[in-house]
Amino acid sequence: MTDYKLGAVESRFADIVWEHEPLSTAELIKLCGGELQWKRTTTYTVLKKLCEHGIFQMKDSIVTALISKEEYDSTQSERFVRETFDGSLPAFIAAFTKKKSLSAEEIAEIRRMIDPGEEG
């Protein structure tokens, strides 16, 4: 799985692909033209870059994802915790909850994720 971080514009492009895949390059060009006001060449340039980073692939003019949006988001979350909190999830949660209190529902959901055998 890639450790590549999408920029803001690349992220918008990736969301288009993830939302509509599989799609033809012609469909992708049309969508990017409408949503991002891109020309065909810009779409191909960004697509090629993200294919090189192992996020998408283009085969026979059909674009598909090699990793899902959820997998990408998970990798980026892990990277953020690793780089910002030395990989400590408790340190991240402590920092997060200093600014925002968790609701009872959020705490229960976290408990269910930590211990799937526990009934809520």
ROSE-4610 file (N, C-alpha, C; in Angstrom, 1 decimal, always signed):
// ROSE-4610
residu = [M/M/M/T/T/T/D/D/D/Y/Y/Y/K/K/K/L/L/L/G/G/G/A/A/A/V/V/V/E/E/E/S/S/S/R/R/R/F/F/F/A/A/A/D/D/D/I/I/I/V/V/V/W/W/W/E/E/E/H/H/H/E/E/E/P/P/P/L/L/L/S/S/S/T/T/T/A/A/A/E/E/E/L/L/L/I/I/I/K/K/K/L/L/L/C/C/C/G/G/G/G/G/G/E/E/E/L/L/L/Q/Q/Q/W/W/W/K/K/K/R/R/R/T/T/T/T/T/T/T/T/T/Y/Y/Y/T/T/T/V/V/V/L/L/L/K/K/K/K/K/K/L/L/L/C/C/C/E/E/E/H/H/H/G/G/G/I/I/I/F/F/F/Q/Q/Q/M/M/M/K/K/K/D/D/D/S/S/S/I/I/I/V/V/V/T/T/T/A/A/A/L/L/L/I/I/I/S/S/S/K/K/K/E/E/E/E/E/E/Y/Y/Y/D/D/D/S/S/S/T/T/T/Q/Q/Q/S/S/S/E/E/E/R/R/R/F/F/F/V/V/V/R/R/R/E/E/E/T/T/T/F/F/F/D/D/D/G/G/G/S/S/S/L/L/L/P/P/P/A/A/A/F/F/F/I/I/I/A/A/A/A/A/A/F/F/F/T/T/T/K/K/K/K/K/K/K/K/K/S/S/S/L/L/L/S/S/S/A/A/A/E/E/E/E/E/E/I/I/I/A/A/A/E/E/E/I/I/I/R/R/R/R/R/R/M/M/M/I/I/I/D/D/D/P/P/P/G/G/G/E/E/E/E/E/E/G/G/G]
num = [1/1/1/2/2/2/3/3/3/4/4/4/5/5/5/6/6/6/7/7/7/8/8/8/9/9/9/10/10/10/11/11/11/12/12/12/13/13/13/14/14/14/15/15/15/16/16/16/17/17/17/18/18/18/19/19/19/20/20/20/21/21/21/22/22/22/23/23/23/24/24/24/25/25/25/26/26/26/27/27/27/28/28/28/29/29/29/30/30/30/31/31/31/32/32/32/33/33/33/34/34/34/35/35/35/36/36/36/37/37/37/38/38/38/39/39/39/40/40/40/41/41/41/42/42/42/43/43/43/44/44/44/45/45/45/46/46/46/47/47/47/48/48/48/49/49/49/50/50/50/51/51/51/52/52/52/53/53/53/54/54/54/55/55/55/56/56/56/57/57/57/58/58/58/59/59/59/60/60/60/61/61/61/62/62/62/63/63/63/64/64/64/65/65/65/66/66/66/67/67/67/68/68/68/69/69/69/70/70/70/71/71/71/72/72/72/73/73/73/74/74/74/75/75/75/76/76/76/77/77/77/78/78/78/79/79/79/80/80/80/81/81/81/82/82/82/83/83/83/84/84/84/85/85/85/86/86/86/87/87/87/88/88/88/89/89/89/90/90/90/91/91/91/92/92/92/93/93/93/94/94/94/95/95/95/96/96/96/97/97/97/98/98/98/99/99/99/100/100/100/101/101/101/102/102/102/103/103/103/104/104/104/105/105/105/106/106/106/107/107/107/108/108/108/109/109/109/110/110/110/111/111/111/112/112/112/113/113/113/114/114/114/115/115/115/116/116/116/117/117/117/118/118/118/119/119/119/120/120/120]
x = [+0.8/+0.0/+0.9/+0.4/+1.2/+1.3/+2.4/+2.5/+2.5/+2.0/+2.0/+0.8/+1.1/+0.1/-0.5/-1.8/-2.4/-2.5/-2.2/-2.4/-3.9/-4.3/-5.7/-6.4/-5.8/-6.3/-6.3/-5.3/-5.2/-6.3/-6.6/-7.6/-9.0/-9.3/-10.5/-10.6/-9.5/-9.5/-9.7/-9.0/-9.1/-10.5/-11.2/-12.6/-13.5/-13.2/-14.0/-13.8/-12.6/-12.3/-13.0/-12.8/-13.3/-14.9/-15.5/-16.9/-17.5/-16.8/-17.3/-16.7/-15.7/-15.0/-15.8/-15.6/-14.6/-15.2/-14.3/-14.8/-13.8/-14.3/-13.4/-12.6/-11.5/-10.8/-11.6/-12.5/-13.4/-14.3/-14.9/-15.8/-15.0/-13.8/-13.0/-12.7/-12.3/-12.0/-13.2/-14.4/-15.6/-16.0/-15.8/-16.1/-15.1/-13.8/-12.8/-13.0/-13.5/-13.7/-14.9/-15.9/-17.1/-16.8/-16.2/-16.0/-14.8/-13.7/-12.4/-12.0/-12.8/-12.5/-11.1/-10.8/-9.5/-9.6/-8.5/-8.4/-8.0/-8.1/-7.8/-6.4/-5.4/-4.0/-3.8/-4.5/-4.3/-4.8/-6.0/-6.5/-5.5/-5.0/-4.0/-2.8/-2.3/-1.1/-1.3/-2.4/-2.6/-2.9/-3.7/-3.9/-2.6/-1.7/-0.5/+0.3/+0.4/+1.1/+0.6/-0.8/-1.4/-1.3/-1.2/-1.0/+0.4/+1.4/+2.8/+3.0/+2.1/+2.2/+1.3/+0.7/+0.0/-1.3/-1.9/-3.3/-4.3/-4.1/-5.0/-4.3/-5.1/-4.5/-5.4/-4.8/-5.5/-5.1/-6.1/-5.9/-7.0/-6.6/-7.5/-8.5/-8.0/-8.7/-9.8/-9.6/-10.6/-9.7/-10.2/-9.5/-10.2/-9.4/-9.9/-8.9/-9.3/-8.5/-7.7/-6.5/-5.7/-5.9/-6.2/-6.5/-7.8/-8.6/-9.9/-9.7/-10.7/-10.6/-10.4/-11.1/-10.9/-9.5/-8.9/-7.5/-6.6/-6.8/-6.0/-6.1/-7.3/-7.5/-6.9/-7.0/-6.4/-4.9/-4.3/-2.8/-2.4/-3.2/-2.8/-3.0/-4.0/-4.2/-3.1/-2.7/-1.6/-0.3/-0.1/+1.1/+1.1/-0.1/-0.2/+0.2/-0.4/-0.1/+1.4/+1.9/+3.3/+4.2/+4.0/+4.8/+4.6/+3.4/+3.1/+3.2/+2.8/+2.7/+3.6/+4.7/+5.6/+4.9/+3.8/+3.1/+2.2/+2.0/+1.2/-0.2/-1.1/-2.5/-3.1/-2.7/-3.2/-2.7/-1.5/-1.1/-2.0/-2.3/-3.2/-4.6/-5.1/-6.5/-6.4/-5.4/-5.2/-5.2/-4.4/-4.4/-5.7/-6.4/-7.6/-8.7/-8.8/-9.8/-9.6/-8.4/-8.2/-9.0/-9.3/-10.1/-11.5/-11.8/-13.1/-13.4/-14.5/-14.9/-15.6/-15.4/-16.1/-17.5/-18.5/-19.8/-19.8/-20.9/-21.0/-21.1/-21.8/-21.9/-20.6/-19.7/-18.4/-17.5/-17.6/-16.8/-17.3/-18.6/-19.1/-18.6/-18.7/-18.2/-16.7/-15.9/-14.5/-14.3/-15.0/-14.9/-15.3/-16.3/-16.7/-15.6/-14.9/-13.8/-12.6/-12.4/-11.2/-11.5/-12.7/-13.1/-14.3/-14.2/-15.4/-16.2/-15.7/-16.5/-17.4/-17.1/-17.9/-19.2/-20.3/-21.6/-21.9/-22.5/-22.8/-24.2]
y = [-1.2/+0.0/+1.2/+2.2/+3.5/+4.3/+5.0/+6.0/+7.4/+7.5/+8.8/+9.6/+10.9/+11.8/+12.6/+12.6/+13.4/+14.8/+15.7/+17.1/+17.4/+18.7/+19.0/+18.8/+19.2/+19.0/+17.5/+16.8/+15.4/+14.6/+15.1/+14.5/+14.6/+15.8/+16.0/+15.0/+14.9/+14.0/+12.6/+12.2/+10.8/+10.5/+11.5/+11.3/+11.0/+11.7/+11.5/+10.0/+9.6/+8.2/+7.2/+7.4/+6.4/+6.4/+7.5/+7.6/+6.9/+7.0/+6.5/+5.3/+4.7/+3.6/+2.4/+1.5/+1.7/+2.7/+3.5/+4.4/+4.5/+4.9/+5.0/+6.3/+6.4/+7.7/+8.8/+8.5/+9.5/+10.0/+9.1/+9.6/+10.4/+10.0/+10.7/+12.1/+12.2/+13.5/+14.4/+13.9/+14.7/+15.1/+14.2/+14.5/+15.6/+15.4/+16.4/+17.7/+17.7/+19.0/+19.7/+19.0/+19.6/+20.0/+19.1/+19.4/+20.2/+20.0/+20.7/+21.7/+21.8/+22.7/+22.4/+21.1/+20.6/+20.3/+20.5/+20.0/+18.5/+17.9/+16.5/+16.2/+17.1/+16.8/+16.9/+17.7/+17.8/+16.5/+16.1/+14.8/+13.7/+13.5/+12.4/+12.6/+13.8/+14.0/+13.6/+14.0/+13.6/+12.1/+11.6/+10.1/+9.4/+9.7/+9.0/+9.1/+10.2/+10.4/+9.5/+9.4/+8.6/+7.1/+6.8/+5.4/+5.0/+5.9/+5.6/+5.4/+6.0/+5.9/+4.7/+4.0/+2.7/+3.0/+4.1/+4.4/+3.9/+4.2/+3.8/+3.1/+2.5/+1.8/+2.1/+2.2/+2.3/+1.2/+0.4/-0.7/-0.7/-0.7/-0.7/+0.5/+1.6/+2.9/+2.9/+1.9/+1.9/+2.1/+3.1/+3.5/+2.8/+2.2/+1.6/+1.9/+1.7/+1.9/+0.7/+0.8/-0.3/-0.3/+0.8/+0.9/+1.7/+1.3/+2.0/+3.3/+4.1/+5.4/+5.1/+4.1/+3.7/+3.2/+2.5/+2.0/+3.2/+4.1/+5.3/+6.2/+6.4/+7.2/+6.5/+5.2/+4.5/+4.6/+4.5/+4.7/+6.1/+7.1/+8.5/+8.7/+8.2/+8.3/+7.7/+6.5/+5.8/+6.7/+7.2/+8.0/+9.3/+9.9/+11.1/+10.8/+9.7/+9.4/+9.0/+8.3/+7.9/+9.1/+10.1/+11.2/+12.3/+12.5/+13.5/+13.1/+11.8/+11.4/+10.2/+10.0/+8.9/+7.6/+7.5/+6.2/+5.9/+6.8/+6.5/+7.0/+6.0/+6.3/+6.9/+6.4/+7.1/+8.6/+8.9/+10.3/+11.1/+10.6/+11.2/+11.5/+10.5/+10.6/+11.6/+11.6/+12.6/+14.0/+14.2/+15.6/+15.9/+15.0/+15.2/+15.6/+14.9/+15.2/+16.4/+17.0/+18.3/+19.4/+19.3/+20.4/+19.9/+18.6/+18.2/+17.0/+17.1/+16.0/+15.0/+13.7/+12.7/+12.5/+12.2/+11.9/+10.5/+10.2/+8.8/+7.8/+8.2/+7.3/+7.1/+8.1/+8.0/+7.1/+7.2/+6.4/+4.9/+4.7/+3.4/+2.8/+3.6/+3.1/+2.7/+3.5/+3.2/+2.0/+1.8/+0.6/-0.7/-0.6/-1.7/-2.0/-1.0/-1.2/-1.8/-1.5/-2.0/-3.4/-3.7/-5.0/-5.5/-6.0/-6.4/-7.5/-8.2/-9.2/-8.6/-7.4/-6.7/-6.3/-6.6/-6.1/-4.7/-3.9/-2.5/-2.3]
z = [+0.0/+0.0/+0.0/-0.7/-0.8/+0.4/+0.6/+1.7/+1.2/-0.1/-0.8/-0.2/+0.0/+0.6/-0.6/-0.8/-1.8/-1.4/-2.4/-2.2/-2.3/-2.0/-2.0/-3.4/-4.5/-5.8/-6.2/-5.8/-6.1/-5.3/-4.1/-3.3/-3.9/-4.5/-5.2/-6.4/-7.1/-8.3/-7.8/-6.8/-6.3/-5.9/-5.2/-4.8/-6.0/-7.1/-8.3/-8.8/-8.8/-9.3/-8.3/-7.0/-6.0/-6.1/-6.4/-6.4/-7.7/-8.8/-10.0/-10.6/-10.0/-10.6/-10.7/-11.6/-12.8/-13.8/-14.4/-15.4/-16.5/-17.6/-18.8/-18.7/-19.4/-19.4/-19.9/-20.9/-21.5/-20.5/-19.6/-18.6/-17.5/-17.2/-16.2/-16.7/-18.0/-18.6/-18.5/-18.8/-18.8/-17.3/-16.3/-15.0/-14.4/-14.7/-14.3/-15.0/-16.2/-16.9/-16.2/-15.8/-15.2/-13.7/-13.0/-11.5/-11.2/-12.0/-11.7/-12.7/-13.8/-14.9/-15.5/-15.6/-16.1/-17.6/-18.3/-19.7/-19.6/-20.8/-20.9/-20.5/-20.9/-20.5/-19.0/-18.3/-16.9/-16.2/-16.7/-16.1/-16.3/-17.5/-17.8/-17.0/-16.8/-16.0/-14.6/-14.0/-12.6/-12.5/-13.4/-13.4/-13.5/-14.4/-14.5/-13.2/-12.6/-11.3/-10.3/-10.1/-9.1/-9.4/-10.7/-11.1/-10.7/-10.9/-10.6/-9.1/-8.3/-6.8/-6.3/-7.2/-6.8/-6.3/-6.5/-6.0/-7.0/-8.3/-9.3/-10.4/-11.3/-12.5/-13.7/-14.8/-16.1/-17.0/-17.3/-18.2/-19.3/-20.5/-21.6/-21.5/-21.1/-21.0/-19.9/-19.0/-17.8/-16.6/-15.8/-14.5/-13.3/-12.5/-11.3/-10.2/-8.9/-7.8/-7.4/-7.0/-6.5/-5.0/-4.4/-2.9/-2.8/-1.8/-1.6/-0.9/-0.9/-0.1/+1.4/+1.9/+3.3/+3.6/+2.7/+2.9/+2.9/+1.9/+1.9/+3.2/+3.6/+4.8/+6.0/+6.1/+7.2/+7.2/+6.1/+5.9/+6.3/+5.9/+6.3/+7.7/+8.3/+9.8/+10.6/+10.2/+10.8/+10.7/+9.5/+9.2/+10.1/+10.3/+11.1/+12.5/+13.1/+14.5/+14.6/+13.7/+13.7/+13.7/+12.8/+12.6/+13.7/+14.2/+15.1/+16.6/+16.9/+18.2/+18.5/+17.7/+17.8/+17.8/+17.1/+16.9/+18.1/+19.0/+20.2/+20.0/+19.9/+19.8/+21.0/+22.2/+23.5/+23.5/+23.1/+23.0/+22.1/+20.9/+20.0/+20.6/+21.2/+21.8/+22.9/+23.7/+24.8/+24.2/+23.2/+22.5/+21.9/+21.3/+20.6/+21.6/+22.8/+23.7/+24.6/+24.5/+25.2/+24.6/+23.3/+22.6/+22.4/+22.3/+22.0/+22.9/+23.7/+24.6/+23.8/+24.1/+23.5/+24.1/+23.3/+23.8/+24.3/+25.1/+25.6/+24.4/+23.3/+22.2/+21.5/+21.4/+20.8/+21.7/+23.0/+23.9/+23.8/+23.7/+23.6/+22.2/+21.2/+19.9/+19.9/+20.5/+20.6/+21.4/+22.5/+23.3/+22.5/+21.6/+20.8/+19.7/+19.3/+18.3/+19.0/+20.2/+20.9/+21.3/+21.8/+22.2/+21.5/+20.3/+19.5/+20.2/+21.2/+21.9/+22.9/+23.3/+24.3/+23.8/+24.4/+24.0/+24.5/+23.6/+24.0/+24.4]
